[in-house]
Amino acid sequence: MRSMATRLSSDPELASIVERARSQAKAAGELRNPPPERLASVLNARAREVVASWVGGGGYDQALAEVIAEDPDLADQ
């Protein structure tokens, strides 16, 4: 089963370190500009429900296993 974190949190010290590194990278011109607008799903509510049901029912894992069975090199891509 695969999962994804939807609520990330960190301790204040780590957050401070990350922010300092981000500021330094920005000052050095190493960061790309953020996208001009917030990214949003192109799927409507019904399509999101269908995808969630497919993933929750094991369809994604099954499809992934089939693809990897056909081409094992994709397993670590």
PDB file with one MODEL, atoms N, CA, C and O in Angstrom:
MODEL        1
ATOM      1  N   MET A   1       0.835  -1.178   0.000  1.00  0.00           N
ATOM      2  CA  MET A   1       0.000   0.000   0.000  1.00  0.00           C
ATOM      3  C   MET A   1       0.878   1.239   0.000  1.00  0.00           C
ATOM      4  O   MET A   1       1.897   1.288   0.690  1.00  0.00           O
ATOM      5  N   ARG A   2       0.491   2.215  -0.757  1.00  0.00           N
ATOM      6  CA  ARG A   2       1.223   3.473  -0.822  1.00  0.00           C
ATOM      7  C   ARG A   2       0.414   4.549  -0.131  1.00  0.00           C
ATOM      8  O   ARG A   2      -0.816   4.503  -0.131  1.00  0.00           O
ATOM      9  N   SER A   3       1.091   5.512   0.455  1.00  0.00           N
ATOM     10  CA  SER A   3       0.380   6.594   1.115  1.00  0.00           C
ATOM     11  C   SER A   3       1.130   7.898   0.912  1.00  0.00           C
ATOM     12  O   SER A   3       2.296   7.905   0.517  1.00  0.00           O
ATOM     13  N   MET A   4       0.454   8.992   1.183  1.00  0.00           N
ATOM     14  CA  MET A   4       1.043  10.307   1.024  1.00  0.00           C
ATOM     15  C   MET A   4       0.637  11.168   2.212  1.00  0.00           C
ATOM     16  O   MET A   4      -0.528  11.174   2.611  1.00  0.00           O
ATOM     17  N   ALA A   5       1.587  11.886   2.770  1.00  0.00           N
ATOM     18  CA  ALA A   5       1.284  12.785   3.877  1.00  0.00           C
ATOM     19  C   ALA A   5       0.526  13.987   3.342  1.00  0.00           C
ATOM     20  O   ALA A   5       0.902  14.558   2.318  1.00  0.00           O
ATOM     21  N   THR A   6      -0.517  14.365   4.016  1.00  0.00           N
ATOM     22  CA  THR A   6      -1.269  15.548   3.607  1.00  0.00           C
ATOM     23  C   THR A   6      -1.121  16.692   4.602  1.00  0.00           C
ATOM     24  O   THR A   6      -1.434  17.841   4.288  1.00  0.00           O
ATOM     25  N   ARG A   7      -0.651  16.378   5.785  1.00  0.00           N
ATOM     26  CA  ARG A   7      -0.400  17.406   6.793  1.00  0.00           C
ATOM     27  C   ARG A   7       1.024  17.245   7.295  1.00  0.00           C
ATOM     28  O   ARG A   7       1.329  16.337   8.070  1.00  0.00           O
ATOM     29  N   LEU A   8       1.878  18.129   6.847  1.00  0.00           N
ATOM     30  CA  LEU A   8       3.272  18.031   7.242  1.00  0.00           C
ATOM     31  C   LEU A   8       3.533  18.967   8.408  1.00  0.00           C
ATOM     32  O   LEU A   8       2.993  20.072   8.464  1.00  0.00           O
ATOM     33  N   SER A   9       4.352  18.525   9.324  1.00  0.00           N
ATOM     34  CA  SER A   9       4.734  19.388  10.431  1.00  0.00           C
ATOM     35  C   SER A   9       6.183  19.093  10.784  1.00  0.00           C
ATOM     36  O   SER A   9       6.702  18.016  10.488  1.00  0.00           O
ATOM     37  N   SER A  10       6.818  20.047  11.412  1.00  0.00           N
ATOM     38  CA  SER A  10       8.197  19.849  11.823  1.00  0.00           C
ATOM     39  C   SER A  10       8.420  20.607  13.117  1.00  0.00           C
ATOM     40  O   SER A  10       7.615  21.448  13.517  1.00  0.00           O
ATOM     41  N   ASP A  11       9.511  20.294  13.748  1.00  0.00           N
ATOM     42  CA  ASP A  11       9.793  20.995  14.988  1.00  0.00           C
ATOM     43  C   ASP A  11      10.314  22.397  14.660  1.00  0.00           C
ATOM     44  O   ASP A  11      10.840  22.615  13.569  1.00  0.00           O
ATOM     45  N   PRO A  12      10.178  23.337  15.573  1.00  0.00           N
ATOM     46  CA  PRO A  12      10.559  24.727  15.314  1.00  0.00           C
ATOM     47  C   PRO A  12      12.032  24.898  14.921  1.00  0.00           C
ATOM     48  O   PRO A  12      12.352  25.745  14.087  1.00  0.00           O
ATOM     49  N   GLU A  13      12.919  24.111  15.507  1.00  0.00           N
ATOM     50  CA  GLU A  13      14.340  24.243  15.170  1.00  0.00           C
ATOM     51  C   GLU A  13      14.582  23.859  13.714  1.00  0.00           C
ATOM     52  O   GLU A  13      15.292  24.557  12.990  1.00  0.00           O
ATOM     53  N   LEU A  14      13.986  22.742  13.289  1.00  0.00           N
ATOM     54  CA  LEU A  14      14.131  22.318  11.902  1.00  0.00           C
ATOM     55  C   LEU A  14      13.520  23.351  10.959  1.00  0.00           C
ATOM     56  O   LEU A  14      14.106  23.671   9.925  1.00  0.00           O
ATOM     57  N   ALA A  15      12.356  23.870  11.308  1.00  0.00           N
ATOM     58  CA  ALA A  15      11.701  24.877  10.471  1.00  0.00           C
ATOM     59  C   ALA A  15      12.594  26.110  10.319  1.00  0.00           C
ATOM     60  O   ALA A  15      12.674  26.695   9.239  1.00  0.00           O
ATOM     61  N   SER A  16      13.253  26.494  11.388  1.00  0.00           N
ATOM     62  CA  SER A  16      14.161  27.637  11.356  1.00  0.00           C
ATOM     63  C   SER A  16      15.342  27.372  10.437  1.00  0.00           C
ATOM     64  O   SER A  16      15.738  28.242   9.661  1.00  0.00           O
ATOM     65  N   ILE A  17      15.899  26.185  10.521  1.00  0.00           N
ATOM     66  CA  ILE A  17      17.039  25.814   9.681  1.00  0.00           C
ATOM     67  C   ILE A  17      16.631  25.814   8.212  1.00  0.00           C
ATOM     68  O   ILE A  17      17.354  26.328   7.359  1.00  0.00           O
ATOM     69  N   VAL A  18      15.470  25.235   7.923  1.00  0.00           N
ATOM     70  CA  VAL A  18      14.983  25.174   6.544  1.00  0.00           C
ATOM     71  C   VAL A  18      14.749  26.580   6.009  1.00  0.00           C
ATOM     72  O   VAL A  18      15.126  26.878   4.876  1.00  0.00           O
ATOM     73  N   GLU A  19      14.132  27.446   6.806  1.00  0.00           N
ATOM     74  CA  GLU A  19      13.859  28.815   6.367  1.00  0.00           C
ATOM     75  C   GLU A  19      15.156  29.580   6.119  1.00  0.00           C
ATOM     76  O   GLU A  19      15.255  30.343   5.158  1.00  0.00           O
ATOM     77  N   ARG A  20      16.145  29.378   6.979  1.00  0.00           N
ATOM     78  CA  ARG A  20      17.439  30.045   6.793  1.00  0.00           C
ATOM     79  C   ARG A  20      18.094  29.564   5.493  1.00  0.00           C
ATOM     80  O   ARG A  20      18.616  30.371   4.724  1.00  0.00           O
ATOM     81  N   ALA A  21      18.064  28.266   5.254  1.00  0.00           N
ATOM     82  CA  ALA A  21      18.640  27.719   4.019  1.00  0.00           C
ATOM     83  C   ALA A  21      17.892  28.229   2.796  1.00  0.00           C
ATOM     84  O   ALA A  21      18.503  28.543   1.774  1.00  0.00           O
ATOM     85  N   ARG A  22      16.576  28.310   2.899  1.00  0.00           N
ATOM     86  CA  ARG A  22      15.764  28.814   1.787  1.00  0.00           C
ATOM     87  C   ARG A  22      16.105  30.271   1.495  1.00  0.00           C
ATOM     88  O   ARG A  22      16.223  30.662   0.334  1.00  0.00           O
ATOM     89  N   SER A  23      16.262  31.066   2.532  1.00  0.00           N
ATOM     90  CA  SER A  23      16.611  32.478   2.360  1.00  0.00           C
ATOM     91  C   SER A  23      17.977  32.628   1.704  1.00  0.00           C
ATOM     92  O   SER A  23      18.156  33.462   0.816  1.00  0.00           O
ATOM     93  N   GLN A  24      18.931  31.826   2.137  1.00  0.00           N
ATOM     94  CA  GLN A  24      20.275  31.887   1.554  1.00  0.00           C
ATOM     95  C   GLN A  24      20.258  31.456   0.091  1.00  0.00           C
ATOM     96  O   GLN A  24      20.929  32.060  -0.746  1.00  0.00           O
ATOM     97  N   ALA A  25      19.497  30.419  -0.212  1.00  0.00           N
ATOM     98  CA  ALA A  25      19.399  29.950  -1.596  1.00  0.00           C
ATOM     99  C   ALA A  25      18.729  31.007  -2.467  1.00  0.00           C
ATOM    100  O   ALA A  25      19.134  31.220  -3.610  1.00  0.00           O
ATOM    101  N   LYS A  26      17.717  31.662  -1.936  1.00  0.00           N
ATOM    102  CA  LYS A  26      17.038  32.712  -2.696  1.00  0.00           C
ATOM    103  C   LYS A  26      17.982  33.874  -2.963  1.00  0.00           C
ATOM    104  O   LYS A  26      18.023  34.403  -4.074  1.00  0.00           O
ATOM    105  N   ALA A  27      18.745  34.275  -1.940  1.00  0.00           N
ATOM    106  CA  ALA A  27      19.696  35.377  -2.091  1.00  0.00           C
ATOM    107  C   ALA A  27      20.772  35.042  -3.120  1.00  0.00           C
ATOM    108  O   ALA A  27      21.265  35.929  -3.816  1.00  0.00           O
ATOM    109  N   ALA A  28      21.134  33.767  -3.216  1.00  0.00           N
ATOM    110  CA  ALA A  28      22.155  33.332  -4.169  1.00  0.00           C
ATOM    111  C   ALA A  28      21.568  33.088  -5.566  1.00  0.00           C
ATOM    112  O   ALA A  28      22.301  32.741  -6.492  1.00  0.00           O
ATOM    113  N   GLY A  29      20.254  33.267  -5.719  1.00  0.00           N
ATOM    114  CA  GLY A  29      19.619  33.066  -7.018  1.00  0.00           C
ATOM    115  C   GLY A  29      19.450  31.608  -7.388  1.00  0.00           C
ATOM    116  O   GLY A  29      19.343  31.274  -8.568  1.00  0.00           O
ATOM    117  N   GLU A  30      19.426  30.736  -6.392  1.00  0.00           N
ATOM    118  CA  GLU A  30      19.331  29.307  -6.658  1.00  0.00           C
ATOM    119  C   GLU A  30      17.904  28.764  -6.659  1.00  0.00           C
ATOM    120  O   GLU A  30      17.689  27.599  -6.993  1.00  0.00           O
ATOM    121  N   LEU A  31      16.939  29.585  -6.295  1.00  0.00           N
ATOM    122  CA  LEU A  31      15.550  29.131  -6.250  1.00  0.00           C
ATOM    123  C   LEU A  31      14.802  29.594  -7.486  1.00  0.00           C
ATOM    124  O   LEU A  31      15.005  30.709  -7.968  1.00  0.00           O
ATOM    125  N   ARG A  32      13.947  28.742  -7.988  1.00  0.00           N
ATOM    126  CA  ARG A  32      13.070  29.132  -9.089  1.00  0.00           C
ATOM    127  C   ARG A  32      11.947  29.992  -8.539  1.00  0.00           C
ATOM    128  O   ARG A  32      11.615  29.930  -7.355  1.00  0.00           O
ATOM    129  N   ASN A  33      11.375  30.788  -9.416  1.00  0.00           N
ATOM    130  CA  ASN A  33      10.224  31.585  -9.004  1.00  0.00           C
ATOM    131  C   ASN A  33       9.037  30.659  -8.762  1.00  0.00           C
ATOM    132  O   ASN A  33       8.860  29.680  -9.487  1.00  0.00           O
ATOM    133  N   PRO A  34       8.224  30.958  -7.752  1.00  0.00           N
ATOM    134  CA  PRO A  34       7.041  30.122  -7.518  1.00  0.00           C
ATOM    135  C   PRO A  34       6.058  30.269  -8.669  1.00  0.00           C
ATOM    136  O   PRO A  34       6.100  31.260  -9.397  1.00  0.00           O
ATOM    137  N   PRO A  35       5.177  29.297  -8.838  1.00  0.00           N
ATOM    138  CA  PRO A  35       4.185  29.418  -9.904  1.00  0.00           C
ATOM    139  C   PRO A  35       3.333  30.658  -9.667  1.00  0.00           C
ATOM    140  O   PRO A  35       3.118  31.048  -8.519  1.00  0.00           O
ATOM    141  N   PRO A  36       2.848  31.278 -10.730  1.00  0.00           N
ATOM    142  CA  PRO A  36       2.090  32.521 -10.586  1.00  0.00           C
ATOM    143  C   PRO A  36       0.761  32.356  -9.853  1.00  0.00           C
ATOM    144  O   PRO A  36       0.234  33.324  -9.306  1.00  0.00           O
ATOM    145  N   GLU A  37       0.226  31.163  -9.837  1.00  0.00           N
ATOM    146  CA  GLU A  37      -1.037  30.940  -9.132  1.00  0.00           C
ATOM    147  C   GLU A  37      -1.006  29.568  -8.475  1.00  0.00           C
ATOM    148  O   GLU A  37      -0.184  28.717  -8.817  1.00  0.00           O
ATOM    149  N   ARG A  38      -1.905  29.371  -7.538  1.00  0.00           N
ATOM    150  CA  ARG A  38      -1.968  28.096  -6.835  1.00  0.00           C
ATOM    151  C   ARG A  38      -2.383  27.001  -7.804  1.00  0.00           C
ATOM    152  O   ARG A  38      -3.295  27.182  -8.612  1.00  0.00           O
ATOM    153  N   LEU A  39      -1.708  25.868  -7.715  1.00  0.00           N
ATOM    154  CA  LEU A  39      -2.059  24.736  -8.561  1.00  0.00           C
ATOM    155  C   LEU A  39      -3.362  24.125  -8.059  1.00  0.00           C
ATOM    156  O   LEU A  39      -3.571  23.991  -6.853  1.00  0.00           O
ATOM    157  N   ALA A  40      -4.207  23.768  -8.963  1.00  0.00           N
ATOM    158  CA  ALA A  40      -5.487  23.175  -8.600  1.00  0.00           C
ATOM    159  C   ALA A  40      -5.727  21.936  -9.446  1.00  0.00           C
ATOM    160  O   ALA A  40      -5.236  21.830 -10.570  1.00  0.00           O
ATOM    161  N   SER A  41      -6.475  21.017  -8.903  1.00  0.00           N
ATOM    162  CA  SER A  41      -6.806  19.801  -9.630  1.00  0.00           C
ATOM    163  C   SER A  41      -7.643  20.138 -10.855  1.00  0.00           C
ATOM    164  O   SER A  41      -8.517  21.003 -10.811  1.00  0.00           O
ATOM    165  N   VAL A  42      -7.364  19.449 -11.936  1.00  0.00           N
ATOM    166  CA  VAL A  42      -8.164  19.626 -13.142  1.00  0.00           C
ATOM    167  C   VAL A  42      -9.356  18.678 -13.141  1.00  0.00           C
ATOM    168  O   VAL A  42     -10.191  18.719 -14.044  1.00  0.00           O
ATOM    169  N   LEU A  43      -9.431  17.824 -12.125  1.00  0.00           N
ATOM    170  CA  LEU A  43     -10.531  16.871 -12.034  1.00  0.00           C
ATOM    171  C   LEU A  43     -11.716  17.491 -11.307  1.00  0.00           C
ATOM    172  O   LEU A  43     -11.548  18.222 -10.331  1.00  0.00           O
ATOM    173  N   ASN A  44     -12.907  17.193 -11.791  1.00  0.00           N
ATOM    174  CA  ASN A  44     -14.092  17.665 -11.076  1.00  0.00           C
ATOM    175  C   ASN A  44     -14.337  16.774  -9.861  1.00  0.00           C
ATOM    176  O   ASN A  44     -13.658  15.763  -9.683  1.00  0.00           O
ATOM    177  N   ALA A  45     -15.289  17.140  -9.041  1.00  0.00           N
ATOM    178  CA  ALA A  45     -15.533  16.414  -7.786  1.00  0.00           C
ATOM    179  C   ALA A  45     -15.854  14.935  -8.037  1.00  0.00           C
ATOM    180  O   ALA A  45     -15.363  14.070  -7.311  1.00  0.00           O
ATOM    181  N   ARG A  46     -16.651  14.640  -9.032  1.00  0.00           N
ATOM    182  CA  ARG A  46     -17.018  13.243  -9.321  1.00  0.00           C
ATOM    183  C   ARG A  46     -15.789  12.446  -9.747  1.00  0.00           C
ATOM    184  O   ARG A  46     -15.602  11.314  -9.301  1.00  0.00           O
ATOM    185  N   ALA A  47     -14.955  13.024 -10.602  1.00  0.00           N
ATOM    186  CA  ALA A  47     -13.753  12.329 -11.045  1.00  0.00           C
ATOM    187  C   ALA A  47     -12.812  12.080  -9.866  1.00  0.00           C
ATOM    188  O   ALA A  47     -12.192  11.019  -9.787  1.00  0.00           O
ATOM    189  N   ARG A  48     -12.699  13.041  -8.952  1.00  0.00           N
ATOM    190  CA  ARG A  48     -11.859  12.844  -7.764  1.00  0.00           C
ATOM    191  C   ARG A  48     -12.391  11.693  -6.920  1.00  0.00           C
ATOM    192  O   ARG A  48     -11.611  10.909  -6.380  1.00  0.00           O
ATOM    193  N   GLU A  49     -13.713  11.585  -6.802  1.00  0.00           N
ATOM    194  CA  GLU A  49     -14.316  10.475  -6.051  1.00  0.00           C
ATOM    195  C   GLU A  49     -13.982   9.130  -6.700  1.00  0.00           C
ATOM    196  O   GLU A  49     -13.653   8.164  -6.012  1.00  0.00           O
ATOM    197  N   VAL A  50     -14.070   9.080  -8.022  1.00  0.00           N
ATOM    198  CA  VAL A  50     -13.791   7.841  -8.749  1.00  0.00           C
ATOM    199  C   VAL A  50     -12.336   7.432  -8.552  1.00  0.00           C
ATOM    200  O   VAL A  50     -12.048   6.264  -8.294  1.00  0.00           O
ATOM    201  N   VAL A  51     -11.424   8.384  -8.671  1.00  0.00           N
ATOM    202  CA  VAL A  51      -9.999   8.085  -8.493  1.00  0.00           C
ATOM    203  C   VAL A  51      -9.744   7.632  -7.059  1.00  0.00           C
ATOM    204  O   VAL A  51      -9.023   6.658  -6.840  1.00  0.00           O
ATOM    205  N   ALA A  52     -10.319   8.319  -6.088  1.00  0.00           N
ATOM    206  CA  ALA A  52     -10.125   7.932  -4.684  1.00  0.00           C
ATOM    207  C   ALA A  52     -10.658   6.528  -4.434  1.00  0.00           C
ATOM    208  O   ALA A  52     -10.037   5.756  -3.703  1.00  0.00           O
ATOM    209  N   SER A  53     -11.786   6.189  -5.021  1.00  0.00           N
ATOM    210  CA  SER A  53     -12.363   4.855  -4.862  1.00  0.00           C
ATOM    211  C   SER A  53     -11.459   3.803  -5.504  1.00  0.00           C
ATOM    212  O   SER A  53     -11.248   2.730  -4.939  1.00  0.00           O
ATOM    213  N   TRP A  54     -10.928   4.116  -6.683  1.00  0.00           N
ATOM    214  CA  TRP A  54     -10.037   3.198  -7.390  1.00  0.00           C
ATOM    215  C   TRP A  54      -8.777   2.940  -6.569  1.00  0.00           C
ATOM    216  O   TRP A  54      -8.349   1.796  -6.415  1.00  0.00           O
ATOM    217  N   VAL A  55      -8.185   4.017  -6.043  1.00  0.00           N
ATOM    218  CA  VAL A  55      -6.985   3.865  -5.223  1.00  0.00           C
ATOM    219  C   VAL A  55      -7.313   3.111  -3.939  1.00  0.00           C
ATOM    220  O   VAL A  55      -6.590   2.191  -3.556  1.00  0.00           O
ATOM    221  N   GLY A  56      -8.391   3.493  -3.277  1.00  0.00           N
ATOM    222  CA  GLY A  56      -8.786   2.851  -2.028  1.00  0.00           C
ATOM    223  C   GLY A  56      -9.144   1.389  -2.190  1.00  0.00           C
ATOM    224  O   GLY A  56      -8.979   0.600  -1.260  1.00  0.00           O
ATOM    225  N   GLY A  57      -9.632   1.021  -3.364  1.00  0.00           N
ATOM    226  CA  GLY A  57     -10.010  -0.364  -3.623  1.00  0.00           C
ATOM    227  C   GLY A  57      -8.869  -1.235  -4.120  1.00  0.00           C
ATOM    228  O   GLY A  57      -9.071  -2.406  -4.441  1.00  0.00           O
ATOM    229  N   GLY A  58      -7.673  -0.667  -4.185  1.00  0.00           N
ATOM    230  CA  GLY A  58      -6.517  -1.445  -4.610  1.00  0.00           C
ATOM    231  C   GLY A  58      -6.232  -1.410  -6.093  1.00  0.00           C
ATOM    232  O   GLY A  58      -5.288  -2.051  -6.554  1.00  0.00           O
ATOM    233  N   GLY A  59      -7.025  -0.677  -6.851  1.00  0.00           N
ATOM    234  CA  GLY A  59      -6.832  -0.611  -8.301  1.00  0.00           C
ATOM    235  C   GLY A  59      -5.492  -0.024  -8.706  1.00  0.00           C
ATOM    236  O   GLY A  59      -4.853  -0.505  -9.641  1.00  0.00           O
ATOM    237  N   TYR A  60      -5.067   1.019  -7.998  1.00  0.00           N
ATOM    238  CA  TYR A  60      -3.781   1.636  -8.320  1.00  0.00           C
ATOM    239  C   TYR A  60      -2.641   0.653  -8.081  1.00  0.00           C
ATOM    240  O   TYR A  60      -1.775   0.479  -8.938  1.00  0.00           O
ATOM    241  N   ASP A  61      -2.643   0.012  -6.917  1.00  0.00           N
ATOM    242  CA  ASP A  61      -1.579  -0.946  -6.605  1.00  0.00           C
ATOM    243  C   ASP A  61      -1.551  -2.091  -7.612  1.00  0.00           C
ATOM    244  O   ASP A  61      -0.481  -2.551  -8.008  1.00  0.00           O
ATOM    245  N   GLN A  62      -2.731  -2.548  -8.022  1.00  0.00           N
ATOM    246  CA  GLN A  62      -2.798  -3.632  -9.006  1.00  0.00           C
ATOM    247  C   GLN A  62      -2.247  -3.178 -10.353  1.00  0.00           C
ATOM    248  O   GLN A  62      -1.479  -3.902 -10.987  1.00  0.00           O
ATOM    249  N   ALA A  63      -2.636  -1.983 -10.792  1.00  0.00           N
ATOM    250  CA  ALA A  63      -2.138  -1.467 -12.066  1.00  0.00           C
ATOM    251  C   ALA A  63      -0.626  -1.271 -12.014  1.00  0.00           C
ATOM    252  O   ALA A  63       0.081  -1.574 -12.975  1.00  0.00           O
ATOM    253  N   LEU A  64      -0.140  -0.767 -10.897  1.00  0.00           N
ATOM    254  CA  LEU A  64       1.291  -0.571 -10.727  1.00  0.00           C
ATOM    255  C   LEU A  64       2.032  -1.907 -10.798  1.00  0.00           C
ATOM    256  O   LEU A  64       3.068  -2.009 -11.454  1.00  0.00           O
ATOM    257  N   ALA A  65       1.509  -2.915 -10.132  1.00  0.00           N
ATOM    258  CA  ALA A  65       2.130  -4.240 -10.156  1.00  0.00           C
ATOM    259  C   ALA A  65       2.167  -4.804 -11.577  1.00  0.00           C
ATOM    260  O   ALA A  65       3.147  -5.442 -11.965  1.00  0.00           O
ATOM    261  N   GLU A  66       1.107  -4.573 -12.353  1.00  0.00           N
ATOM    262  CA  GLU A  66       1.065  -5.061 -13.729  1.00  0.00           C
ATOM    263  C   GLU A  66       2.117  -4.369 -14.593  1.00  0.00           C
ATOM    264  O   GLU A  66       2.785  -5.012 -15.403  1.00  0.00           O
ATOM    265  N   VAL A  67       2.258  -3.066 -14.419  1.00  0.00           N
ATOM    266  CA  VAL A  67       3.250  -2.313 -15.195  1.00  0.00           C
ATOM    267  C   VAL A  67       4.655  -2.784 -14.842  1.00  0.00           C
ATOM    268  O   VAL A  67       5.491  -2.972 -15.726  1.00  0.00           O
ATOM    269  N   ILE A  68       4.913  -2.974 -13.556  1.00  0.00           N
ATOM    270  CA  ILE A  68       6.241  -3.418 -13.114  1.00  0.00           C
ATOM    271  C   ILE A  68       6.519  -4.844 -13.592  1.00  0.00           C
ATOM    272  O   ILE A  68       7.656  -5.182 -13.921  1.00  0.00           O
ATOM    273  N   ALA A  69       5.484  -5.672 -13.627  1.00  0.00           N
ATOM    274  CA  ALA A  69       5.668  -7.040 -14.118  1.00  0.00           C
ATOM    275  C   ALA A  69       6.070  -7.038 -15.592  1.00  0.00           C
ATOM    276  O   ALA A  69       6.865  -7.873 -16.023  1.00  0.00           O
ATOM    277  N   GLU A  70       5.526  -6.109 -16.355  1.00  0.00           N
ATOM    278  CA  GLU A  70       5.866  -6.008 -17.777  1.00  0.00           C
ATOM    279  C   GLU A  70       7.253  -5.429 -17.993  1.00  0.00           C
ATOM    280  O   GLU A  70       7.942  -5.804 -18.941  1.00  0.00           O
ATOM    281  N   ASP A  71       7.669  -4.517 -17.120  1.00  0.00           N
ATOM    282  CA  ASP A  71       8.980  -3.869 -17.261  1.00  0.00           C
ATOM    283  C   ASP A  71       9.580  -3.649 -15.874  1.00  0.00           C
ATOM    284  O   ASP A  71       9.385  -2.587 -15.283  1.00  0.00           O
ATOM    285  N   PRO A  72      10.304  -4.635 -15.347  1.00  0.00           N
ATOM    286  CA  PRO A  72      10.843  -4.553 -13.989  1.00  0.00           C
ATOM    287  C   PRO A  72      11.755  -3.351 -13.765  1.00  0.00           C
ATOM    288  O   PRO A  72      11.910  -2.913 -12.625  1.00  0.00           O
ATOM    289  N   ASP A  73      12.357  -2.810 -14.809  1.00  0.00           N
ATOM    290  CA  ASP A  73      13.216  -1.639 -14.630  1.00  0.00           C
ATOM    291  C   ASP A  73      12.442  -0.420 -14.130  1.00  0.00           C
ATOM    292  O   ASP A  73      13.026   0.508 -13.571  1.00  0.00           O
ATOM    293  N   LEU A  74      11.134  -0.429 -14.333  1.00  0.00           N
ATOM    294  CA  LEU A  74      10.319   0.695 -13.867  1.00  0.00           C
ATOM    295  C   LEU A  74      10.092   0.671 -12.360  1.00  0.00           C
ATOM    296  O   LEU A  74       9.627   1.659 -11.792  1.00  0.00           O
ATOM    297  N   ALA A  75      10.408  -0.426 -11.714  1.00  0.00           N
ATOM    298  CA  ALA A  75      10.149  -0.575 -10.280  1.00  0.00           C
ATOM    299  C   ALA A  75      10.877   0.471  -9.453  1.00  0.00           C
ATOM    300  O   ALA A  75      10.393   0.865  -8.392  1.00  0.00           O
ATOM    301  N   ASP A  76      12.017   0.921  -9.915  1.00  0.00           N
ATOM    302  CA  ASP A  76      12.765   1.906  -9.127  1.00  0.00           C
ATOM    303  C   ASP A  76      12.846   3.265  -9.806  1.00  0.00           C
ATOM    304  O   ASP A  76      13.739   4.059  -9.512  1.00  0.00           O
ATOM    305  N   GLN A  77      11.932   3.524 -10.693  1.00  0.00           N
ATOM    306  CA  GLN A  77      11.906   4.810 -11.396  1.00  0.00           C
ATOM    307  C   GLN A  77      11.096   5.818 -10.630  1.00  0.00           C
ATOM    308  O   GLN A  77      10.959   6.961 -11.067  1.00  0.00           O
TER     309      GLN A  77
ENDMDL
END
